[in-house]
């Protein structure tokens, strides 16, 4: 893979690799670090769709 691929092309490469090797799950490590002077972005509110199975937060 090249570093010049778009996000979509990278995802396609990963999917092709998984299909070729008959993989359903990949466990990977990352080397992403938050270093000094990183400019954090904040928000006031966040809405997600995370909830327990067979439950909802809406009534």
C-alpha positions as CSV (number, residue, x, y, z in Angstrom):
1,X,0.0,0.0,0.0
2,X,1.1,3.5,-0.7
3,X,0.9,6.5,1.6
4,X,-0.8,8.4,-1.3
5,X,-4.0,6.4,-1.1
6,X,-7.3,8.1,-0.2
7,X,-9.2,6.9,2.9
8,X,-11.6,5.1,0.7
9,X,-8.8,3.4,-1.2
10,X,-7.1,2.4,2.1
11,X,-10.4,0.8,3.3
12,X,-10.8,-1.0,0.0
13,X,-7.2,-2.4,0.3
14,X,-8.0,-3.7,3.8
15,X,-11.2,-5.3,2.7
16,X,-9.5,-6.9,-0.2
17,X,-6.7,-8.2,2.1
18,X,-9.3,-9.7,4.5
19,X,-11.3,-11.3,1.8
20,X,-8.2,-12.8,0.1
21,X,-7.0,-14.2,3.4
22,X,-10.5,-15.2,4.6
23,X,-10.4,-13.1,7.7
24,X,-13.4,-11.8,9.6
25,X,-11.5,-9.9,12.3
26,X,-8.2,-8.2,12.4
27,X,-6.4,-7.2,15.6
28,X,-4.0,-4.3,15.1
29,X,-1.8,-1.9,17.0
30,X,-1.5,1.8,16.4
31,X,1.2,4.3,17.0
32,X,-1.0,7.3,17.3
33,X,0.1,9.5,20.2
34,X,-1.3,12.8,21.6
35,X,1.8,14.9,22.0
36,X,2.3,18.3,23.7
37,X,0.8,21.2,21.9
38,X,-2.0,19.1,20.4
39,X,-5.0,21.3,19.8
40,X,-8.0,19.4,21.3
41,X,-11.4,20.1,19.9
42,X,-14.3,20.2,22.4
43,X,-18.1,20.1,22.0
44,X,-20.9,21.0,24.4
45,X,-23.1,18.0,23.7
46,X,-22.8,14.6,22.1
47,X,-25.5,12.3,20.8
48,X,-24.7,8.6,20.1
49,X,-26.5,5.4,19.3
50,X,-24.7,3.4,21.9
51,X,-27.0,1.4,24.2
52,X,-27.4,-2.0,25.7
53,X,-28.7,-4.7,23.4
54,X,-32.5,-4.8,23.1
55,X,-32.9,-1.5,24.9
56,X,-33.3,2.1,24.0
57,X,-32.9,5.5,25.7
58,X,-35.9,6.9,24.0
59,X,-39.4,6.4,25.3
